[in-house]
Amino acid sequence: MPIKILLSSSLRNYFPEYNPAEGIKIEPEGKITVGEVCRKINVPAGQIKIIMVNGRNADFSKVLEGDERVGLFPSIGGG
């Protein structure tokens, strides 16, 4: 089962062909961490502030097996 990755705001700039309605789908070859997924899609870990896996807070070491929904969010400034 594929992993679906959803990128928020400025993180979409790292994946030019990103379609927000579809997200990015990758088929893992066994277990893979969120950090490995980020490297695979060329999104720098330093740009990611919040990671959600299936609606729950996670980190780069979270192991994925397939059929997860991963949301990646950058730092958001305001004033």
N, C-alpha and C positions, 0 to 999 in steps of 0.2 A: 504494500500500500504506500502511496506517495506521501511525502511530508509537504504540507502547504505552508509557504513562508509569505507573510504579509509585511510589507515595508511601509513605515509611516514617514510622511513629509520629506525632509531632506535626504533620508536614506535612499529614496527612489533614484536619486542622481547617480548612484553607484551601479544601477542596473537599468541602462537606458531603454531597454525594451519592456520594462515593467508595465503590467496592466493591473491597475488596482482592483478591478472586478474579478480577475483570475488569480492574482498573486503569482508566486513562483512555485512550481511543483518539482520536487526531485525524488527520485527513487533511491533509497539508501541500499547499499550492499551490506546488509547486516546493521549492527548498531553504529550510531554516529552521534557525536556531541553537538550541541548548539554552536560551539566555537568552530568545529569543523565545517558545519553548514555555512557559517558566515564566511570562512575562507573560500569555500567552494563557489559562493556567489559573489565573491570579491567585495564584501561590505566590511570595512575596517572595524574591528572590535572596539577601538577607541572612540568611535562615533556612536556607539550604542549605549544608551543609558538604562533602558528598561527592556526586559525579555519576558514575554508571556508565552507559556506553552499550555494549550487547551484552556486558556482563561486564567491560568495560575502563574504567579510570579516564579521565575526560574533564573538560572545563571548559565554561563558559558559551559559549565561542566555537565549540565543536564544531558542525560543519554536519551536519544530518540531511537525508536525502532521502526517507525513508519506509522502512517495514519494520524500523525499529530498535526496540529495547527499552531504555527509559531509566529508570534507578532514581535517585530523589532521596532523600537522607538528611540529616537535621538534625544539628547538634552534639548529642552525647549526653554528659551529665555523669554522674559517678558519684563515689562516695566510699568 
